[in-house]
Amino acid sequence: MSAAIQLVNQALIEAEPVEKRLDIAHNNVSLFELAHEQRLRRALSYIAELQAEVRTLREELARAERTIAQNETLLRNAMIREQELRTEMFKNK
């Protein structure tokens, strides 16, 4: 357990402040590259959101299709039953 505490404490001590990590001279990264990475992260996040929305919409579509199929079956059965009742009614006249 003390080893874990040492690792965590060591990580905190070795962590650089944000200003130092974003220092262009320190990282040899241009402002354009930082902006590009941020845009890329934002785009990837947006893509993930859209994929989740597509998945949800596909699930809803599948549910709606199943409901429609069930309703069509019920309608077909009702129409068949109606025909049977009409036939029976005309036989009895």
C-alpha positions as CSV (number, residue, x, y, z in Angstrom):
1,M,0.0,0.0,0.0
2,S,2.8,2.4,0.7
3,A,4.2,1.7,-2.8
4,A,0.8,2.8,-4.2
5,I,0.9,6.0,-2.1
6,Q,4.4,6.7,-3.2
7,L,3.4,6.3,-6.9
8,V,0.5,8.6,-6.5
9,N,2.5,11.2,-4.6
10,Q,5.3,11.0,-7.1
11,A,2.9,11.5,-10.0
12,L,1.6,14.6,-8.2
13,I,5.0,16.0,-7.6
14,E,6.1,15.3,-11.2
15,A,3.0,16.7,-12.8
16,E,3.7,19.9,-14.7
17,P,1.5,22.9,-14.4
18,V,-0.9,23.4,-17.4
19,E,1.0,26.6,-18.4
20,K,4.2,24.6,-18.7
21,R,2.6,21.8,-20.7
22,L,1.1,24.3,-23.1
23,D,4.3,26.3,-23.4
24,I,5.0,26.3,-27.1
25,A,8.8,26.5,-26.7
26,H,8.7,23.6,-24.2
27,N,6.7,21.2,-26.3
28,N,7.9,22.5,-29.7
29,V,4.2,22.6,-30.7
30,S,2.8,25.4,-32.8
31,L,-0.5,27.2,-31.9
32,F,-1.9,25.8,-35.2
33,E,-1.2,22.2,-34.1
34,L,-2.8,22.8,-30.7
35,A,-5.9,24.3,-32.3
36,H,-5.9,21.4,-34.8
37,E,-5.8,18.8,-32.0
38,Q,-8.6,20.6,-30.2
39,R,-10.7,20.7,-33.3
40,L,-9.9,17.0,-33.9
41,R,-11.0,16.1,-30.3
42,R,-14.2,18.1,-30.7
43,A,-14.9,16.5,-34.1
44,L,-14.3,13.0,-32.7
45,S,-16.6,13.7,-29.7
46,Y,-19.3,15.0,-32.1
47,I,-18.9,11.9,-34.3
48,A,-19.3,9.7,-31.2
49,E,-22.5,11.6,-30.2
50,L,-23.9,11.2,-33.8
51,Q,-23.1,7.5,-33.8
52,A,-24.9,7.1,-30.5
53,E,-27.9,9.0,-31.9
54,V,-27.9,6.8,-35.0
55,R,-27.8,3.7,-32.9
56,T,-30.8,5.0,-30.8
57,L,-32.7,5.9,-34.0
58,R,-32.1,2.5,-35.5
59,E,-33.4,0.9,-32.3
60,E,-36.5,3.0,-32.4
61,L,-37.0,2.2,-36.1
62,A,-36.7,-1.5,-35.4
63,R,-39.3,-1.2,-32.6
64,A,-41.7,0.8,-34.9
65,E,-41.2,-1.8,-37.7
66,R,-42.1,-4.6,-35.2
67,T,-45.2,-2.7,-34.0
68,I,-46.3,-2.2,-37.6
69,A,-45.8,-5.8,-38.4
70,Q,-47.8,-6.8,-35.4
71,N,-50.6,-4.4,-36.2
72,E,-50.7,-5.6,-39.8
73,T,-51.0,-9.2,-38.5
74,L,-53.9,-8.1,-36.2
75,L,-55.6,-6.3,-39.1
76,R,-55.2,-9.3,-41.4
77,N,-56.7,-11.6,-38.7
78,A,-59.6,-9.2,-38.1
79,M,-60.4,-9.0,-41.8
80,I,-60.3,-12.8,-42.1
81,R,-62.6,-13.1,-39.0
82,E,-64.9,-10.5,-40.5
83,Q,-65.1,-12.5,-43.7
84,E,-65.8,-15.7,-41.8
85,L,-68.6,-13.9,-39.8
86,R,-70.2,-12.5,-43.0
87,T,-70.1,-15.9,-44.6
88,E,-71.7,-17.5,-41.6
89,M,-74.3,-14.8,-41.5
90,F,-75.3,-15.3,-45.1
91,K,-75.4,-19.1,-44.6
92,N,-77.9,-18.7,-41.8
93,K,-80.4,-16.5,-43.8
